[in-house]
Amino acid sequence: MLVGIFNIRGCTMAAKFTKQYKEPKQVIVVEPSDIHYYQPLFTLIGGGIKLFKSSNRPMAQVLPRNAKWIKDSVITFQPESNNIITSNGDTIQYEIMIVAMGLQLYWDKIPGLIEGLKNPDSQICSIYGPEMVTEVFNKIKKVSNGTAVFTFPNTPVKCPGAPQKIAYIAEDYWQQKKIRDKLKVVYNTSLPDIFGVKKYADSLWAVCKKRGIIVNLQTNLLKIDPDNREAIFQNLKDPDKTFVQKYALLHVTPPMGPPSILKNHTNLTNAAGFLRVDPKTLQHEQYTNIFGIGDCTNTPNSKTMAAISSQSKVVYRNVMDYLAGKEIRSVYEGYASCPLVTGYGKCILAEFDYKLQPLETFPFDQGKEYYMMYWLKKTFFPFLYWNLMLKGNWDGPEVFRKYFNVFKRKSTESVN
């Protein structure tokens, strides 16, 4: 068997398949990067909670030994002939291809953003990207008065909770430094609500109200004037209306979308450029020997690391069934999770499904702020990622959820 797996989101899949297929060249990883990043830590790095060095390891250390690593990029997909072509001109044939390309960051879509990020005096920053994240906390510490603005773009994003998490952490920092009364903290989001799941949205609205964080819905960043520290926003309810907002700090979540190379292959994608897969089986709708996982697919779940952990089990089982000539049976229910850090030592652990209904693991109300959830985000999840998930040994919390739900039912029965 030859499996083509692309980009760092495929490390988990490579680890799973190399347990079954140990011969050289049976599992191939095509990935140009030298460094692998655990991106969920970027929020905590931006808030001064974790060090940057804890977020990355050499790619050679995280890829399974039995996988063949081709350090190159894919430039052409040829699904009719089961081939891909790399930037070096190599043609690789596959029996199964798993596409795990993630999202591409489109910094250039906002005029003034790239220029502002390069200017150390502009007070523009972003946790999205290893080149940017190390400057975020430095710029947060420079603020002493004025307006701090945090944005969410009018596109899909990886970890949709992150743009507001960094706002909560920064606000908490300014509170601890006793300068909060000199600052206005604003969260401008393109979305129609603060969060997609009502239970957690209600909790976050309460957090913002208590702490005086201003939330502007359906508000999209159009361009930036770094020299004058001004940001121009569009009112999405009335797109012809724009307004200018001065800032002392501007944290930008850049527009994102499917990788350009994927969008160029319309036979593989939907109209928006995302890999076209069945949302339950994660098998391509047209080419049955292609599967997708993670942010590059058209599945309607929230694009998070937790979603990938649950998807990986489904993809693995369905690929094995496909190769055995069996009916594909494993189903992904849309599980996603977002640890919504609301400050130092506080976190709401949101878990939900395709229907945006809570799908909680623990036997207590996860709509509240807990230190335990903060500890999971800060300490346990990174451990789990490096030591279990990247080695193909983590399929999500479903087993624990079933176990804890037994206690939840018993607790309810005893009360009744």
Legacy VTK file of the C-alpha trace (Angstrom):
# vtk DataFile Version 3.0
C-alpha trace
ASCII
DATASET POLYDATA
POINTS 416 float
0.000 0.000 0.000
1.157 3.517 -0.764
-0.416 6.278 1.259
0.206 9.911 0.410
-0.227 12.212 3.396
0.317 15.947 3.069
1.193 18.612 5.631
1.659 18.436 9.381
-1.977 17.499 10.114
-1.126 14.139 8.572
1.402 13.157 11.249
-1.309 11.432 13.269
-2.476 9.447 10.250
1.080 8.496 9.316
1.628 7.183 12.834
-1.548 5.099 12.703
-0.786 3.504 9.358
2.868 2.743 10.060
1.730 0.485 12.893
0.054 -1.639 10.222
2.398 -1.068 7.274
6.035 -1.168 8.306
7.836 -1.622 4.997
9.698 1.344 3.460
7.649 3.420 1.024
4.344 1.895 2.148
3.493 5.128 3.944
4.762 8.340 2.381
4.576 11.800 3.924
5.001 14.785 1.616
5.817 17.812 3.779
8.223 20.699 3.090
8.588 22.008 6.652
11.558 21.323 8.924
9.652 22.264 12.078
6.382 20.937 13.480
4.329 23.374 15.568
1.712 22.628 18.194
-0.350 25.648 17.229
-2.916 25.537 20.076
-0.137 26.850 22.343
0.190 30.057 20.332
-2.631 31.701 22.303
-0.819 31.031 25.573
2.508 32.181 24.114
0.832 35.415 23.033
-0.466 35.860 26.564
2.924 35.314 28.196
1.848 31.997 29.722
4.042 29.578 27.751
7.433 29.859 26.049
7.710 29.617 22.272
10.228 26.768 22.468
7.561 24.532 24.026
5.427 24.770 20.873
7.741 23.172 18.326
9.956 20.210 17.546
11.971 19.131 14.503
9.741 17.445 11.928
12.115 14.477 11.809
11.388 13.799 15.492
7.601 13.726 15.197
7.223 11.703 11.994
7.125 7.919 12.507
10.347 6.101 11.650
8.635 3.700 9.273
7.215 6.493 7.120
9.131 7.784 4.121
9.384 11.572 4.379
9.599 13.446 1.095
10.603 16.990 2.026
8.779 18.712 -0.804
5.480 20.365 -1.737
2.679 19.061 -3.934
1.946 21.216 -6.971
-0.344 18.926 -8.992
-2.987 16.347 -8.136
-3.840 13.752 -10.807
-6.611 11.710 -9.177
-7.635 10.002 -12.427
-4.210 8.323 -12.606
-3.594 8.189 -8.831
-0.563 10.471 -9.031
0.754 13.626 -7.447
3.579 15.800 -8.744
5.919 17.657 -6.401
7.666 20.988 -6.873
10.900 19.126 -7.653
9.163 17.435 -10.572
8.829 14.016 -8.955
5.739 11.939 -9.712
4.442 9.818 -6.845
1.822 7.144 -7.383
-0.548 6.188 -4.591
-3.127 3.566 -3.793
-4.706 5.659 -1.055
-4.260 9.397 -0.587
-5.108 11.222 2.625
-5.165 14.992 2.201
-4.437 16.949 5.391
-3.288 20.328 4.153
-4.868 22.603 6.748
-5.749 26.246 6.106
-3.659 28.906 4.406
-3.254 32.330 6.001
-3.937 35.180 3.578
-2.137 38.099 5.253
-2.172 40.093 2.016
-5.974 40.266 1.933
-5.894 43.153 4.433
-4.005 46.184 3.064
-1.535 47.514 5.614
-1.379 44.307 7.662
1.931 42.904 6.430
3.536 46.351 6.581
2.209 46.866 10.099
3.385 43.491 11.382
6.906 44.277 10.188
6.911 47.642 11.970
7.808 47.206 15.665
6.196 50.560 16.515
2.853 49.915 14.815
1.390 47.928 17.730
-0.118 45.417 15.294
0.262 41.760 16.240
-1.145 38.270 15.690
-0.910 34.887 17.396
-1.475 33.219 14.024
1.959 32.210 12.810
5.298 31.270 14.386
6.935 34.377 12.936
4.380 36.657 14.615
3.389 35.082 17.913
6.557 35.910 19.860
5.866 39.651 19.536
2.288 39.573 20.827
3.005 39.673 24.555
5.668 42.337 24.101
3.095 44.583 22.447
0.448 43.801 25.061
2.906 44.943 27.752
3.537 48.236 25.924
-0.097 49.314 26.207
-0.891 51.776 28.988
-4.018 53.546 27.711
-6.288 53.874 24.697
-8.239 51.212 22.797
-7.158 47.605 22.280
-8.908 45.976 19.328
-9.084 42.245 18.573
-10.521 40.957 15.287
-12.168 37.880 13.756
-12.197 37.821 9.904
-15.060 37.136 7.520
-13.638 33.709 6.625
-13.295 30.281 8.235
-10.440 30.207 10.756
-8.435 27.570 12.569
-9.523 27.398 16.208
-12.397 29.918 16.064
-12.117 30.605 19.790
-8.523 31.840 19.648
-9.259 35.420 18.458
-11.270 36.116 21.601
-9.107 34.034 23.939
-6.152 36.350 23.406
-8.461 39.292 24.131
-9.488 37.791 27.478
-5.892 37.037 28.460
-4.716 40.538 27.521
-7.604 42.132 29.425
-6.753 40.045 32.482
-3.103 41.133 32.228
-4.081 44.808 32.144
-6.412 44.195 35.079
-3.559 42.718 37.099
-1.313 45.665 36.169
-4.050 48.003 37.465
-4.331 49.969 34.211
-7.620 48.458 33.021
-9.566 51.639 33.806
-7.410 53.498 31.264
-8.223 51.054 28.479
-11.140 50.199 26.237
-11.068 46.540 25.120
-12.966 45.802 21.897
-13.636 42.494 20.126
-14.778 42.995 16.525
-16.054 39.766 14.988
-17.599 39.092 11.601
-19.852 36.435 13.135
-23.517 36.978 14.099
-22.832 35.759 17.660
-19.847 35.594 19.972
-19.703 31.778 19.662
-21.546 29.229 17.550
-22.886 27.102 20.418
-25.547 28.915 22.427
-24.630 27.427 25.805
-21.042 28.668 25.583
-22.041 31.900 23.862
-24.206 32.733 26.884
-21.236 32.103 29.182
-18.916 34.272 27.080
-21.427 37.127 26.904
-21.526 37.011 30.712
-17.710 37.159 30.864
-17.628 40.177 28.543
-20.376 41.983 30.429
-18.700 41.417 33.795
-15.321 42.632 32.547
-16.490 45.472 30.341
-15.278 43.999 27.040
-17.097 45.573 24.086
-18.231 43.074 21.436
-19.199 44.275 17.956
-20.853 41.569 15.870
-20.809 41.340 12.061
-17.863 43.721 11.924
-15.069 42.964 9.457
-11.558 44.445 9.255
-10.996 45.871 5.753
-7.650 47.665 5.936
-5.137 49.249 8.295
-3.253 52.537 8.376
-0.258 51.539 10.535
1.345 54.994 10.534
-1.718 56.601 12.135
-2.745 53.514 14.114
-6.165 53.392 12.496
-8.197 50.368 11.408
-11.064 50.551 8.917
-13.969 48.201 9.561
-17.010 47.207 7.516
-20.501 46.732 8.926
-21.549 43.397 7.408
-25.214 44.130 8.104
-24.844 47.148 5.814
-21.686 46.492 3.723
-21.607 50.019 2.312
-21.010 51.392 5.799
-17.473 51.587 7.162
-15.950 53.217 10.212
-12.470 54.076 11.453
-11.226 52.874 14.832
-8.078 54.211 16.456
-6.097 51.683 18.453
-3.294 51.406 20.976
-3.081 47.690 20.151
-4.526 45.836 17.165
-4.543 42.046 17.281
-5.457 40.700 13.851
-6.720 37.261 12.974
-5.897 37.079 9.254
-8.329 35.855 6.593
-7.913 32.139 5.959
-9.002 29.615 3.407
-8.055 26.398 1.664
-4.511 26.252 0.279
-4.098 27.796 -3.168
-2.829 24.534 -4.631
-6.014 22.772 -3.532
-8.267 25.522 -4.887
-6.583 25.123 -8.269
-7.904 21.552 -8.555
-11.643 22.061 -8.902
-12.251 18.357 -9.526
-11.282 17.766 -5.890
-12.992 20.711 -4.209
-16.282 22.465 -3.665
-16.947 25.983 -4.944
-15.096 27.501 -1.965
-11.975 25.426 -2.619
-12.297 22.930 0.242
-11.707 19.211 -0.330
-15.084 17.680 -1.121
-15.657 14.760 1.261
-18.613 12.985 2.793
-19.020 14.719 6.193
-19.543 11.393 7.967
-17.106 8.990 6.302
-14.530 11.648 5.243
-14.166 9.820 1.913
-13.970 11.962 -1.220
-17.318 12.240 -2.966
-15.896 11.431 -6.415
-12.556 9.654 -5.952
-13.132 6.823 -3.499
-9.443 6.212 -2.763
-8.997 9.761 -1.468
-9.817 10.741 2.110
-9.553 14.077 3.863
-8.884 15.148 7.418
-8.664 18.456 9.226
-9.150 22.052 8.192
-8.832 21.631 4.410
-12.055 19.622 4.095
-15.584 20.926 3.567
-16.931 19.327 6.751
-18.995 21.880 8.718
-17.354 21.221 12.086
-15.254 23.765 13.945
-11.652 23.576 12.718
-9.743 22.478 15.823
-7.098 19.970 16.898
-9.740 18.063 18.852
-11.744 17.561 15.667
-8.709 16.009 13.978
-8.252 13.516 16.816
-11.793 12.197 16.339
-11.566 12.302 12.552
-8.329 10.300 12.547
-10.034 7.232 13.991
-12.774 7.408 11.351
-10.335 7.856 8.462
-8.118 5.017 9.652
-10.974 2.549 10.018
-12.580 3.525 6.728
-9.311 3.286 4.796
-8.683 -0.173 6.234
-12.217 -1.260 5.288
-11.766 0.190 1.805
-8.511 -1.709 1.271
-10.130 -4.922 2.504
-12.995 -4.475 0.063
-15.486 -4.026 2.892
-18.289 -1.524 3.265
-17.157 1.691 4.927
-18.870 1.909 8.304
-17.106 4.341 10.618
-18.861 7.693 11.060
-17.638 11.095 12.258
-20.335 12.918 14.225
-18.713 16.339 13.985
-17.057 16.393 17.415
-14.966 19.479 18.060
-13.633 21.130 21.170
-12.388 24.588 22.064
-10.764 25.340 25.436
-11.887 28.953 25.821
-9.244 30.479 28.077
-10.851 33.523 29.689
-7.840 34.705 31.663
-4.984 33.487 33.809
-6.188 30.316 35.540
-9.661 30.346 33.936
-11.092 28.340 31.054
-14.431 27.164 29.656
-14.034 23.818 27.862
-16.504 23.883 24.972
-17.272 20.527 23.332
-19.932 20.109 20.662
-21.072 18.252 17.538
-22.172 18.981 13.968
-25.506 20.295 15.231
-23.717 22.773 17.526
-25.093 20.948 20.540
-22.888 20.435 23.617
-21.121 17.063 23.668
-19.351 17.309 26.999
-16.902 14.800 28.434
-16.963 15.632 32.141
-19.870 14.969 34.539
-20.314 18.650 35.450
-21.363 21.845 33.691
-18.576 22.802 31.286
-20.219 26.124 30.544
-18.490 27.572 33.611
-14.930 28.817 34.127
-12.656 26.307 35.867
-8.987 26.219 36.787
-8.975 22.500 35.929
-9.863 23.264 32.303
-7.096 25.871 32.221
-4.643 23.227 33.457
-5.797 20.831 30.757
-5.214 23.479 28.091
-1.858 24.634 29.467
-0.283 21.371 30.593
-2.180 18.185 29.790
-3.227 18.758 26.182
0.347 19.543 25.022
1.532 16.358 26.752
-1.262 14.398 25.119
-0.410 15.859 21.714
3.314 15.117 21.708
3.120 11.739 23.443
-0.146 10.204 22.251
-1.782 11.969 19.321
1.318 12.306 17.135
2.082 8.651 17.799
-1.346 7.574 16.598
-2.582 6.643 20.070
-5.297 9.242 20.682
-8.749 9.072 19.090
-10.449 11.758 21.132
-12.243 11.650 24.485
-15.196 9.459 23.473
-14.212 6.581 25.775
-13.837 8.942 28.750
-17.123 10.636 27.912
-18.971 7.320 28.097
-17.272 6.494 31.398
-18.028 9.867 32.996
-21.604 9.833 31.717
-22.238 6.736 33.829
-21.409 8.812 36.915
-23.504 11.687 35.604
-26.536 9.395 35.259
-25.974 7.831 38.683
-25.693 11.277 40.253
-28.955 12.346 38.623
-30.716 9.151 39.693
-29.579 9.541 43.315
-30.899 13.108 43.406
-34.246 11.981 42.035
LINES 1 417
416 0 1 2 3 4 5 6 7 8 9 10 11 12 13 14 15 16 17 18 19 20 21 22 23 24 25 26 27 28 29 30 31 32 33 34 35 36 37 38 39 40 41 42 43 44 45 46 47 48 49 50 51 52 53 54 55 56 57 58 59 60 61 62 63 64 65 66 67 68 69 70 71 72 73 74 75 76 77 78 79 80 81 82 83 84 85 86 87 88 89 90 91 92 93 94 95 96 97 98 99 100 101 102 103 104 105 106 107 108 109 110 111 112 113 114 115 116 117 118 119 120 121 122 123 124 125 126 127 128 129 130 131 132 133 134 135 136 137 138 139 140 141 142 143 144 145 146 147 148 149 150 151 152 153 154 155 156 157 158 159 160 161 162 163 164 165 166 167 168 169 170 171 172 173 174 175 176 177 178 179 180 181 182 183 184 185 186 187 188 189 190 191 192 193 194 195 196 197 198 199 200 201 202 203 204 205 206 207 208 209 210 211 212 213 214 215 216 217 218 219 220 221 222 223 224 225 226 227 228 229 230 231 232 233 234 235 236 237 238 239 240 241 242 243 244 245 246 247 248 249 250 251 252 253 254 255 256 257 258 259 260 261 262 263 264 265 266 267 268 269 270 271 272 273 274 275 276 277 278 279 280 281 282 283 284 285 286 287 288 289 290 291 292 293 294 295 296 297 298 299 300 301 302 303 304 305 306 307 308 309 310 311 312 313 314 315 316 317 318 319 320 321 322 323 324 325 326 327 328 329 330 331 332 333 334 335 336 337 338 339 340 341 342 343 344 345 346 347 348 349 350 351 352 353 354 355 356 357 358 359 360 361 362 363 364 365 366 367 368 369 370 371 372 373 374 375 376 377 378 379 380 381 382 383 384 385 386 387 388 389 390 391 392 393 394 395 396 397 398 399 400 401 402 403 404 405 406 407 408 409 410 411 412 413 414 415
